Amino acid sequence: MINTKVICVYGQARSGKTTYVKNHIKDNDIVFDYDALFSAISFKEQHTTARDCQFRMLMDFRRTFLLNMKKCGADNAYVIVVDPEKIKTYLPSDTEYVKMEGKF
């Protein structure tokens, strides 16, 4: 079984988190990106406020992703968040943290 490396990319909105992941992702990697998933389930622009039903769905998906990311056989699992403290209990102790401080 592949030992999936977990990489938590975090920082404020528009700090370059998604760009960082896009520049580092490889074919056998997976990504949880709240903004991209929000757009996929709502057809709304990223950085738009989610309705309650959309937010609940995204949080359920995030929980499922976090609980299963090491079991799927990916090389790397990227988790894009603003605040990693909110999900720390789901992240393995060997998680790599990448803080984005830039503003685009």
JOQUI-V725008 format. One record per residue. D_CENTER is the distance of its C-alpha to the mean C-alpha in Angstrom with 1 decimal. Layout:
((D_CENTER) (D_CENTER))
This chain:
((22.5) (19.8) (18.3) (14.6) (13.4) (10.2) (8.9) (7.1) (7.4) (8.7) (11.6) (13.3) (13.0) (14.2) (14.1) (12.9) (9.2) (8.8) (12.4) (11.8) (9.4) (12.0) (14.7) (13.7) (12.4) (15.2) (16.6) (15.6) (11.9) (9.0) (5.5) (3.2) (4.0) (6.3) (9.0) (9.5) (9.6) (11.9) (14.0) (14.3) (15.7) (17.7) (18.8) (18.5) (17.4) (14.1) (14.6) (17.0) (17.5) (16.6) (19.6) (19.7) (19.5) (16.4) (14.6) (15.9) (14.7) (11.1) (11.3) (13.2) (10.8) (7.9) (10.8) (12.0) (8.9) (9.0) (12.8) (13.1) (10.8) (13.8) (16.3) (15.5) (17.0) (14.2) (15.1) (11.6) (8.3) (5.6) (2.7) (3.1) (5.7) (9.4) (10.9) (10.0) (13.3) (12.3) (10.4) (12.6) (14.8) (12.3) (11.5) (14.4) (16.9) (16.4) (12.8) (12.9) (11.9) (11.9) (13.0) (13.5) (16.7) (17.9) (18.6) (18.9))
